[in-house]
Amino acid sequence: MTLRTTILLIALLAPTSGRGNPLVDVTSHGAIGDGNTLNTKAIQAAIDQCAAQGGGTVVVPPGTFLTGTVELKSNITLSLGPGAVLRGSGRIEDYPPIPFRHNELGQVRSLLWSIGQADLRITGSGVIDLNDPAFIDFSQYRSDPGMASDVALDDAQRLETVASHAAPRPTQPFFFRQCQRVRIDGVTFRNAPCWTITLAMCRDVKLSHLTIDNNLRTPNCDGIHCCACRDVLITDSVISAGDDCIALTSITDWEEVCENIVVANCILTSRSAAIRIGHEASKVRNVAVSNIIVKDTNRGVAIFAGDKGWVENVRIDNALIQTRLVAGGWWGKGEPLVVCARGSGRIEGIAMTNVRAESENSILVVGQEKNIRDVELRDWSLKLKYGRNRPIFKPLYELSPAPNIPAPDPRHHIPWLYAADIQGLRAANVRCVRTEGEPSFSIEPVTIRGEDLDLE
């Protein structure tokens, strides 16, 4: 057999990605999966090789591959098979700024980023470890201005508080902007030092069968944050995050709309909100959420609008929610649902139905000059608890980033619903009970300032 024939035979037998493009193993460019060697250049070279050939699959084989910032390009699949671990470097120097500045978090530093690309995929059963111990000081904790000044936290309470971060840190570990047809399936993400997966102005996104397992004390470590995105499916995933598990906002692009979002079949644990819809001037519409389990979480669902922001047409159906008041400076204080609009913001067309909840605080629906309209709560079973952390907090309704407002003394009175300055709130078939053995507080709705409230 001649050398020419041998080379041709090897080329014909070489595996392909199934899309007519090659598979490129990162080890073919010198990557070493020993957990110590920095492989940024090798992984980027594998991506660049696929991109130069019109696309393909970059394979991360079994092993632990340390890396800094890499750019994902069009028509590329990043595949992490069983035993593959992509670990973020613990040195901020390995995360040079990418060409985008975030409205809230400043200059973006990422592990994996892509701007203006299409047909991006991250698949497989492997793990992406974002190495938060290198950037977060878990020995420190923050107090909460809402805490009573004369209480000391015990060891269990300190372990619930917000940890401190050493600046700078990778602020958007996975950042996709103005990308189309993004698919992430099957992968486990863990230990994010800040937002885990950020999608900004992306279109046609499907995120499925993900596990996101972040330290619950890490500040700002949202699980999935969609900013001004359209046509998004988030399904069949398990997410634990110190900050919101799933957030739908316009933070990166205040004038753009986040719309046409479906969230289904997810299990969520958070120290902020399991699901956040809207924030400040964000514009969000057409959101459907179904079949969710919220457990050991500080707040179930948060729907917010500030000046120039709005949220409209949201349907949440079939939810099991267990929330509690968590020690520390988190947004939220154990509520199953908060709907809040301030200033020129508005919220309308909200329905949350078929809910079974166990919570340590009230449902809150708080507007300003009746800027919340058409809210429906139907078929709720709500069990209210007092909670072991209740004595360390002042009696306030926590509405951050809106101003907090005074609440009744919870030793005597925890309303199942606190509603103010709204137009058109209907609560039908809502059953509320107090947990046996709890302090003897009363349960009843509180309404003020003549809002339009219809209770059945």
N, C-alpha and C positions, 0 to 999 in steps of 0.2 A: 504494500500500500504506500503510495507516494505521500509526501508531506502535504501537498495541496489537497489530496483526497481526505487525509486525516483531519485537516482543519475544517473542511466542508462538512464532514460527518459530525464533528463536535458542535458546529453551529446549528446543524439541523436537529440535534438531540438536546440542545440547551433548553431548559425550562423557560416558559414565558409567563407573563402576568395574567393570561387569559383575555387580555384586551388587545392582543397583537403587539405588545410591547414587552421589553425584557424585565426579568427579575434581576435586581442588583443587590447583593449581600454587602452590608457595610464593612464586613471583614475583608472584602476584596479590595477595599481602599485603605486597609491598614488599621481598621478599628479593632480594639482589643477589649474584650468583655471581662476585665479583671476587677472592675469597680474602682480602679485607681488612675488608669490612663485617661487623659482628656482626649475625647474622640471627636471634637467639634468639626475639625477640618475633614476628617474621613467621612463623617455622616453627611456633611454638606457636599462633598465630592460625589457621593453616591446619588444624592438628589439631583445634583447638576448633570450628572451623566444621563440619568433618566430623562430630565427635561430636555437635554440636547437631542435626544432621540425621539422626542414627541410625547414622552410619558412612559410610565411603567411603575413597577412596584419596588420600593426600597425595603429590604428585609432586615429586621433586627433579630438575629438568632439567639438561642439561649446564652445567658451571661448577663453581667451588669455593665452597661456601657455608660460611662460618665460623659456628659456633654455640656457645653454652653449653648449660646444662641445659634439656631439654624433656621433657614428660610425654606418653607415649603412652597413648591411651584405647581403650576397648572398640570393637570392630568397625572398627578403623582399619588400613589397609594403608599402610605407608611404602614408596614405590616409588622406587628409584634406577636410572635408566636408563643407557645407555652414555654415558660422559663426565661423569657426575654424581659429585661428590665432596662429602661432608659432612665438614667438618674441625672437630675440637674446638678451642676457644679455648685459647690458651697462658696465659691468666690464671686463676688459681684463683678469683678473685672472680666469675668467670662460672659457677661451679659451686656454687651455694648448697646447703647440706645438704638432703637429702631426708628424709622422715619414717621413717627406719629406722637403727638402730645395729647394726653388724656385730660379732659376738662376737670376731673377731680383728683387724679393721681399723678398728674404731671407727665414728664418724659417717660415713655413706655420702655421697659426692659422685659424681654420675653425669652422663654426657652425655645418655643416654636412659633413662628409668625408667618403671615401671608397677607399681602395687600393687593387687591385687584386681580386675583387669580380665579380659576374655575376648575371644577371637577377635582376636588381635594378629598382624600379619604385617609382615615386613620382606623385601622382594623386589627383584630386579633385578640387573643386572650392574655396578652402580656401586660406589664405594669409600667406606668410612668410615675416615677418618684420625684417629686419636686423639692425635696430636701429642706423642709421648713426649719429643722433644728439649727441650720447654719445662719438663719436670719431672724429667728424669733427667740426671745429670752423668756422661757416658760417659768423661770424662777421669780419673775416679777409679775405684779398684777395691778390693775387699775380699779379704783373705787368708782362709785357712781354718785353724781350730785343728788340723785333722788334718794340716796340712803340716809337713814337717820344718823346723826352725827355722834351719837353716844353708844354705838354698837361696835363690837369687834367680831370679825369673821372667824369662824372655826375652820379647821383644816379642810373639811369637805366643801365649805363655801368658797374658800380661796381657790380651790381646784376648779371652780366654775367661772372664775372671773376672766376678764380679757387680759391676755398676756401682752407684753411689750415687744415691739419689733425694733431691731437695730437698722436704722436707715443707712444707705438705701437697700432695697430688696427688689427682686424681680416682681414688678407690679401687675403684669398681665402674662402669666406663664404661657398660656396658649391664646394667641391673639390673631383673629381673622377679621379683616376689614374689606368691605366691598368685594366679597368673594361670592361666587355662585356655585350651587350644587356642592355643598359641603356635607360629607357623611362621616360620622364617627360612630363606631359600633364595637361593642364587646370589651373595650379596653378598661383597665382599672387605673384611675388617677388617685394619687395619695400625697398627703403632706404639702399642700400648696401654701406658700408664704403670703399669698394675696389672692386675688380673683383667680379661679382655676381655668375655666374656659370662657373666653370673651368673644362674642360675635357682634361686630359693629357694621351696620348697613349691609348685612349679607342677605342673600335671597336663596330660597329653596334649600333649606337645611333640615337634615334628619340626624338626630342624636338618639341612639337606642342601645339598650342592654349595657349601660355604663355602670360602673361602680366608682363613686367619688368619695374617698375616705380621708377627710381632713381632720386635723386636731381641732376639737371644738373650742379651744381657747384662742385660736389664731384670729387676729382681727382682720376684717375685710376679705376673708377667704371664701367669697361666693363660690358656689358650685358651678352653675351655668348662668351667665349673664348675657342676655340678648339686648343689644342697644340698637334701636331703630332698624330692626330686622323685619323681614316679611316672609310669610309662608314657611313656618318652622314647626316641626314635629319633635317633641321630646317624650320618649316612651320607654317603659319597661326598665327603669333605672333605680338604683339605690344610692342616695346622696346624703352624706353627713358633712356639715360645714359650720364653722363658727359664725359666719355671716349667712346671708340668704342662700337657701339651697338653689332656688330658681328665681331669677329676677328678670323682669321685662320692663325696660325703661328706654329713655333716649339720652342717657348721660353723655355719650360721646358726640352726639349731634342733636342739640336741643330743638332744632326746627324740624327734624325728621320724625316720622311716625313709625312706631313699632306695632305691627298688626298681623292678623291672621296666624295666631299661635295656638297649637294644640299641645296640652300636657296630659299624659294618661299613664296609668298603671305604674306609679312611682311610690317609693317608700322614702320618707324625708325626715331628717333630724337636723335641727339648727339651734344656735344660740341667738339668732335674730328671727327672721320669718322663714317658714318653710317655702312659701311662695310670696313674692313681692311683685305687685303690678303698679307701675307708676312711681315717680319720685321727682319732687321739685317741678321743673318745667317740662318734664317728659310728657309725651303724647302717645297713648296706647289705646288700641281698640281691637275688638273682635278676638277675644280670648276664650277658649273652651278648656276647662280642666275637669278631669273625671277619674274616678277610681284611684284615689290617693290615700295613703296612710301617713299621718303625721304623728311622730312619737318623740317623747322626751324633748320637746321644743319650747322655746321661749314665746313664740307667737305663731299661730297657724297661718292665716292669710292676711296680708297687709295690702290695702289698696289706697294709694296716696296721690294727691295732686297739690302742687304748690302754685305760686304765681305763674301764669301763662301755661300751666300744664293742664292736661285733662285725661280722663280715662272713661271709655264708654264701651258698652256691649261686652259684658263679661258674664260667663255662665260657669259655675262651679257645682258639680253634682257628684254625689256618692263619695263621701269623705269620712274617714275615721280619724279623729283628731285628739291627741293627748298633749296638752300644753301645761307648763308650770312656770312659776316665777323663779328665774335663775339669778343667782347672786352675781353682781358685777355690773359693769357699765354697758349693758346691751340695750339695743332698742327693743322695746316691748317688755311687758310684764305679765306674761302668762295668758294673754287673750286668745280665744279661738279665731276671732275675726276683728279687724280694725279697718274701718273706712273713714278716711279723713281728707277733707279738702279745705285749703286755706287761701286767703287773698282772692285773686282773680281765677284761681284754679276751679275746676268743676269735675264732678263724677256723676255719671248717670247710666242707667240700664244695667244694674248689677243684680244677679240672682245666685243664691247659694242654697242648694236644696239637698235633701236626703243626707243629713249630717248626724253622726253620733259623736259627741265630744265630751271629754272630761278635762276641765280647765280650772285654773286658779284665779281667773279674773273675768270681767264682763265682756260681752260683745260691745264694741264701741262703734258708733256711727256719728261722727262729729263734723258738721259743716260750718260755714260762715256765710250769713245772709242767704241761706237756703241754696247753696251751690252744690248740694248733693240731692239728686232726684231719682226716683224710680228704683228703689232697692227692695228686693224680695228675699225674705228668709222663710223657707217652707220645709216642713217635715224635719225638725231638729229634735234630738234628744240630748239635753245638756245637763251634765252633772258638775256642780260647782264644789270646789275644795278650797280650804283656807290656805294650806301649804306652810312648810316649815320655814321658808325664807320670808314670809310676809312680815314678820316683826322687824326686819332690818331695813324696811323701806318706809318712806313717808307716804301718807295717803294721797297719791296723785294718779291721775290718768295719764299714762305715758304715751305721747303722740309724736315723738321725735321723728323727723326734724322739725315738726311744728311745735309750738310751745306746749308744755304740759299744763294740765288744769287740775284744780283740787278735786279730790274724790271723797266720798263719805268714809268715815272711820270703818275699816273692814272688820274690826272686832265685832261690830254690831250689824253691819249692812254691806252686802255685796250684791249689787243689782245684776240680774242676768243680762240686762240691756241698758246701756246708757246712750241716749240719742239726743242730739241737739242741732238746731238750725238745718233741718232737712225738709224736703218736700216730696212726700210720697214714699213712706216706708211701710211695707206690709209684712207682718209676721203671722204665719198661719201654721197651725199644728206644731207649735213649739212647746215642748215639755221640759221643765227644769226642776231638778231636785238637788238637795244638799246631801253631800256624802255623810253617812252615819259616822258618829264619833268625832266630827269636826267641831270647832267652837260654834256656839249657837248664834250665828248671824242670820239675818233675814234675807229673803230672796223676793225681789219685785222689780218691775221696770222703773226706771227713772226717766222722766221726760221734762224738758225745760223749754221755755221761750216759745211755746205753742207750735211746735213742729207738727207736720202732717203725719200722724202715726196711726196705723190701722192694725189692731191686734185681734186675732181670732182665738 
